Structure formats: structure tokens, C-alpha cells
Amino acid sequence: MTATSLPRLAVTAGEPAGVGPELVARLAASDLPADLVAITDRDLLRRAAAICGIDLTISDDDGTRLATRAAGHVRVRHVPLATREVPGQPNPANARHVLDMLTVAADGCLGGEFDAVVTGPVQKSSINDAGVPFSGHTEFFAERAASEVVMMLASPTLRVTLATTHLPLSAVPSAITPELLERTLRIVSGSLTSLYGLLRPRIAVLGLNPHAGEDGHMGREEIDTIIPLLERLRAEGMDLLGPLPADTAFVPALRGRYDAVLAMYHDQALPVLKSEAFDSTVNVTLGLPFIRTSVDHGTALDLAGTGRADPASLFAATRLAIDFANHRAAV
């Protein structure tokens, strides 16, 4: 990214039978200040635009950087479908198309072609049905970039990060180790500085058990694992609050005391975030050597092909990627 060019964003369309291609078409029709490169099948994007009643000017990506982009103009990095999509009916035959999109975007970011990647929703079950183990974008990009990562969900008023992600609840307690928490907190703290410019991030850490263990009466993970680790990191200068009971950590009176929350497991904090800011919440992968943001919803198969899917989450993810890319370019 140069001083005169727009942030160059790779935008993956996700599951071809879902709403992702339609959302990308609506994004391309906008005047957001970004050099958008859609990573998808160009004919799929044309069909999605037609479903939405949008007239797009689509050209192949030549790798150059743009200083301006007119609304309705988008360049495409063509990744062909194996078979034509049927809206609402994912086909495992197109699993390789989905994975190839992610590979093109990740490798382009790693090689400096793109300043960030914004991802549309994928259908994990369809990829796994094709015989390819796939647990999510976060894990895919972590492996591709050989990086240790943390999932963050960010709304305009709240940032939530996760110590564990897609694990059965029964597996969470044994996964909460001092090593995991230290690695996670260091990634979160460093990312809040590099992406948001926070010089001394304040992080609230939730307990694992109800009432944060209630002094060992409801579990000892806080006493044996979480508290000693927090005390050690505080001695190094990290600003850490907790462990806090999850049922009161999000009350308005406490939110002004922290910049982000570290939850111990997926459903401990995300229902709070999604219930109050579903359309404006963005999934961010921390710890990657590149910027990755995503919608915080699924493929909405019941809406695919109707042109009625709400693009608000994709717009929010793109705006945040633009902000991050501009911040990195300025420092």
C-alpha cells in the first residue's frame, strides 16, 4: 500500500450456494474507499449481481494498485467453480473452489499483493462432506501462515476474544492451561496495539466457572491456573482485570474499565455480543501476519438466490479492514 493508493482488499465470496456472492456484489456496488478484488468465479459474481438487480462492471485483476475506484466497478481473481451453483443447495463438488479462494487470498496477503482479506461465509459441512477436514477460516489461515492465532469478535462497543474456539464444552477445562492463556493474552495485547493503536491495552479475563469459581467452591481452575498466570503477567506490566464472573463482566458499569474481554470458551461471551450487535459484529483473526476480517454470520441458505440477504455485516467487516490497513500504513 502506497501513500496514494487505496487499501487493496481480497474479498472471498464463500459458499457459492449461499448468500456470500450476493453480498460481495452489493459490496462491489458501494463506494467504500477500497481497491476491492473479489476472489470468486467471475460468472458466479455476475449471476449474483443479476439476482440483486445490480449492474456491475467486472474486469480481471491485473495486480496493479488503484488510487480510486468507482462504485459498481470490481476486479476479480477468477477461481472457477467445479459445477454451477444451485442457490440454497451446497454441493461438495465445489469444496475445492472454496478452499482455493482462501488459498489465493492468504497467499496474496503473505506475498504483499493484498493489504487484507475479508471473508464471506462458508459451509463447513459441505467441505467436510467432500472429505477435507475443515473446522473454519481461523484454523485454515493459521495453518497457511504457520501462525498462532486468536479469534476476536468486535462490535462498535465491545471486543471479545476467545481462549478456546470450536471445542466441545467437555474439552474446555483441560484445554485452559497457563501456556494457552499466556500465548493468547500476548497475541491479544500485541494485536490491540498494532491494529487499534492502544499503547497499554486493558484486558478483562473471565473465569471458567460460575462466579469465577467462588474462591474454589465452584471449581479450582481460577485458583490453580488463571490467577497465578494473571499475576505473573501483571508483574511484567500487562493491564489485566479479573478473573471476572461472566454473568456480570458485560454490565455497562464495567465496560469502561477494559478494551477487550478474554473469554474461556466460545459460548461464554459470544451470545452477549451477538444479541446486541449481530449486524455490526466483525470476526477478526489476531496473530496472523496479515489482516483478516469476516462476516459474523453463516451462509443463510434459506435466503440464497432471493437477493434479500442483508450485507451489513460484510460492510462492517470491510470498513474495519480498511481502518486496520490505513492504520498499519500510517505507522
N, C-alpha and C positions, 0 to 999 in steps of 0.2 A: 504493500500500500504506500503510495506516494502522497506528498502534500496536496497534490491537485486531483488525485483520483478518488472515486467513491470506494467504500469498503466493498470488496469483491466476495460475495457470499455464494457458496454452493447450497442449493435448496433441493433436498431429495423428496420425491413425491410419495414415497412409502408404498403401501399395498396398492397395486393397480386397480383392484376391485373395490377399494374403499373410497373414502372422501378425499384422500390426500391429493390426487391430481386436480380435483376441482378447487381445492383450497389454494394450490400453487397457481392455478390460472387466475384466481381472484387476487392473489398477491402480485402477480405479474402485471395485472391491470392497474395497480395502485401507483402512486407517485412517491413511494418511500425512497429516501436518498441512499440507494444501494445499487451496486452493479450486480444484478441477480443472474445467476446461472442455474437454470433448472437441470437437475440430474434426473433424467427420465427418458422414456421413449417419446420422441417428438410427435408421433401420430397420436399417442395416448393423450398428450397435453392438448393437442388440437381438438380431440373429441371431448375432453373435459371442458375446454373453453366453450365449445358449442353447447354443451349441456347447460352451462351457466349463462348463455347468451352474451358471451364476451368475445369481442373481436381483438385477437392478439396478433402482433407481428412477431413471428418466431424465426430466429436465424440460428445457425450452428455457431457454437462458441469457438472463437479463433484464439483464445488465450490472452488477448490484449486487455488492458485495463481502461475503463471508461471514466471520464470526468463528469458526464451527465448521462441520464437515462430517461427517456420519455415514458410516461405511463402507457402501458399496453405493449411495450417492447421488452422482449426477453430473449436471452440466448440459451441454447440447450446443449448440454453434453449428452449426446444420444447413447442411451443404454437400451438395446432392443428387448422387447417382450419375447418370450418363447411362444406364447399363444395370446390371441386377443382377449382382453379382459371382458368379463361379464359383471357389471356392477352388482355388488352385494354377494357375489359368489367367488371367494378366493380360490385360486387354482394353484396347488403345489407345484405345477409345472413352471410357474413364474417365480418360484422362490429364488432361483439363481439370479434373475433380473433384480430382485430386491437387494440381495447381497452384493451384487455387482455395483449397484448405485452407491451403497455405503462404502464400498472399497474405493471407488473413484473419488468420492468426496473426501474420505480420510486421507488417501494418498496425495490428493491435490493439496490438502491443507498442510500435510507434512512436507511437501515439496515446495511450498510457498506460492502455489498457484491461487489459492483462496485464502482469505483472511479469517473465514469462519465457515462452519457448516450449520445449517438449520434443517432439522429433520421432520418429515411428515410421519404419520403413524403407520406402523407395520402390524401385520397379523402374525404374531409369533407362532400360533398353532399351525398355520399353513407352511411356514418354513420348516418346522419340526416334522410335519407330515411328509415333507419331501426328503426326510432322512438326514437333515442337517441340524445338529444340536444348536439351539439358539435361545438365549434367555433374555436378550434385549439389546437395544442400542448401546447402553452404557458399557456392558461387558464386551460387546463387539469392538467398540472403539478403543477400549482399554487394551485389549489383546493386540489390535492392529498397531497401536502406538507404543506397545510394551510399557504401559504406564499403570501406576496405581491410582485409582480414581475414587471419587466420592460423588454420589448423586445429590444434587440440590434442587429443590423446588422453590421458585422465587415468585412472589406476587409483588404488587407495588408497596405493600405494607409489611411483608413478612418473608423471611428466608428460612427454609427448613432443610437441613442436611441429614443424611442417614448413615448410621454406623453399619447397619446391615440392610440389604435390599430385598432381593427375591428369595427369601428363605422361609421354610415352614416355621411357624411360631415355636414349635418344639425344639428347633435347632438354634434359636437365638441365644439362650443363656450361655451355652458352651462357646458360641462364636464371639461373645463380648470378652475379649482379652485385653490386658494392658497394651500389648503390641498393636492390636487393631485400633484401639482408641487413640493411642499416641499418633499413629500414622494418619488416622482420619483427621484429628484436630490440627495437625501440622498442615495437611493439604487444605483444609477449610480456611485456616488462618492466612496462609500464603495466598490463596485464591481471592479472598476478600480484599487483600491488599493489591494484588496485581490487576484484578478486574474492576473493583469498585474504588480503589484508591484509599482504602481505610488503613491508616498507618498502624493503629493498635486495635484490631478488631475485638469486639466483645462477644463472646460465645456463651450461650446458655446451654448447659448439658443436662439432659433429662435423666432421671433414674430409670432403671429397668423395671422395678417392681412398683406396685401401687404405693402411693405416699413416699416414693423413693426409698422403699424398704422399711420405713418407720423404725429406724435405729436397730435394724436386724430382726425385727419381729415379723416382717413380711418378706424375708429374703436377705441374703448376705452379700449379694453382688455389689451393692453400693459400698459397703464397708470393706470388703476384701479386694475389690478391683477398681471401682470407679473413683472413689475418694482419694486413695493413695496416688493414683495417676494424676488426678487434677492438682493435687498439692505439689507434686513434683514439677508439673508444667508451669504452675503459678510461680514457683521459685525461680523459673527461668525468665519470667516476665510476661507470660501469656495471661490475658484477661479472661478468666473463666468463671462463670456463675453456675453454682449447683454442687451436687446433683439436685435437680428440682422435680417435684411431683408433676407428672404430665398433666394432671387434671386442673392445675392452676397456673402452669407456666405461660399460658397464652392469654391470660386476662389482660385487659388494656393497661392496668397499672404497672405491670411488669415489662411490657414490650419496649418501653423506652430505655430499659437497662441493658439491652443487648442488640447486636447487629444481626445475629443468626442463631438458630437453635440446632443443636445436635440431638437427634432422636435415636433411640437404640434400635428401633425396627420400623418397618415400612408403615404399618397402620397405627403406630403410636401417635403420629403427628399429622400425617397427610390428610385424614378426614377433616381436621380443623381448617387446613389451608384450602382444600377443595370446596368445602362448604361455603366459604366466604368469598372466594375469588377464583372460581373454576375457570371462567373465560379469560382471565388475565394472568393465570399462573403459567410459568415457564419452567421447563425441565432443563437444568444446566449440568453438564458433566465437568466437575472440578478435577484438576490434576493432569489433564491432557496437555500436550504441548501446543494445542490449538483450541480455538473457541468452538464449543458445540452447544447449541440451544435447540429446544424441541417443543412441539405442542405437548400439552399435558392432557391428552385425551386419546381415545382409541380410534379404530378405523370407521366407526359408525356405519356399519354395513347396511343398516336399515335406511340410511339417508343417501347412500351412494347412488349416483345416477339421477338424483332429483334436482340437483342444483341448489338445494336449500341448506346445505351444511354451513354453519357459522364459522367464518375464517378468523374470528377474534383471537384465538389462541396462537394461530400461526403468525398473525400480525404482531402480537406481543412478543413472540419468540424472535421474530426478525428485528423488531425495534431494539430488543436487548442485545442481540448480536451486533447490531450497528453501533450501539453505545460502547460495548466492550472493544470492538475493533478500533473505534475512534480513540478510546482511552489509551489503548496499547500503542497506537501510532503517535500519540502526543507525548508519551513519557520516554 
